[in-house]
Amino acid sequence: MPYPENSLETVFEEASVQLRKQLPFVLYRKPWANKLLGIFQGSRDVNLTTDFTERGFVFAPFNTAQGVVVLQPDKRVSAVLPSMVDDGTETGRATLVEDASAKGAYLKKVHMCIEEIKKGTIRKVVFSRRIHVKTGKSAFSIFEKSLNLYPNAFCYLFYHPQVGTWLGATPETLLRVEGQHLETVSLAGTSAAQTPKWKKKEFDEQQMVTDFIATALSDKTSELNISETSIVKAGKLWHLQTRFVGELHGHVPLRDVVTALHPTPAVCGLPRDKAKTLIERHEGYDRAYYTGFLGELNLHHAGSMEFYVNLRCMQLTGDEAMLYVGGGLTGASDPMAEWQETQNKSRTMLRLL
């Protein structure tokens, strides 16, 4: 079924009605697209998937054992968006003054993780933290601003009464599948400089993710082409990126491809299980849907998916926004530099508030 065309205001009004009725919905715009898409579910049911054969919009937590939610496409809408290009103009520098105790606690935890890595059993771990921010803005106004500021990101506003309200502008594709055709990326390394200067630590971090994906897909593809590493911009940050394009074996279920990739070393670490244990032991909070994934599942036809990693995101509750930021740690990491990286990443969401 095609998406009926509406104005942006009409789509927001319909989503507002869903919100008042406590009915699930998602609004989203794909990178560089000129259309806002919306999926409305007609009930408050929590629909879960384990095999990715359902049809709808997936919203998955970091720990998929907690349940991968699928919004049922009971109603689909769309709106044509005006041309949106981020010309790099600063719209107001977003800053946040955090108390010294928050910084000290984070630095202490990062130091512990680095010491664990130096013991040799873990190569990399992605460590994160949360930032509480008061905001008087509505979810819809924040979301609309994200559409303008981040045209090259997957921007979304998701609501389910059992999940909460989440909003993000993620730069990272987890997986795109059409029939047997597969695409994914490895994205790692971060620089906030106008002209990025990369150190060995960033290249090593990027190579870990690339090698992991290549190995994870080796027995699931009949052909896998890996690009040269390039530099891409996401908001005001630069990242290292490698693209993968391949053909899946005919017998490989979508579930196996997803579980092979998620969580990648870009959001968890290496070895995956040991890094995940370290995260659960030291981060001190439940990531919930941060560093999970989201996107279309079998929406246009069976055997298709377009999933993005849930980075650069926030959870909205009343007048408070909970921002999630993190970075990759290796034995060569410097705790103060890692703190600054989380500060830099937080500005992507702070600019919206």
Buried (B, 14 or more C-beta within 10 A) or exposed (E): EEBEEBEBEEBBEBBBEBBEEEBBBBBBBBBEBEEBBBBBBEEEEBBEBEEBEBBBBBBBBBBBEBBBBBBBBBBBBBBEBEEBEBEEEEEEEBEEEBEEEBBEEBBEBBBBBBEBBEEEEBBBBBBBBBBEBEBEBEBBEBBBBBBBBBBBBBBBBBBBEEBBBBBBBBBBBBBBBEEBEBBBBBBBBBBBEEEBEBEEBBBBBBBBBBBBBBEBBEEBBEEBEBEEBEEBBBBBBBBBBBBBBBBBEEEBEBBBBBBBBBBBBBBBBBBBEBBBBBBEEBBEEEBBBBBBBBBBBBBEEEBBBBBBBBBBBBBBEEEEBBBBBBBBBBBBBEBEEBBEBBBBBBBBBBBBB
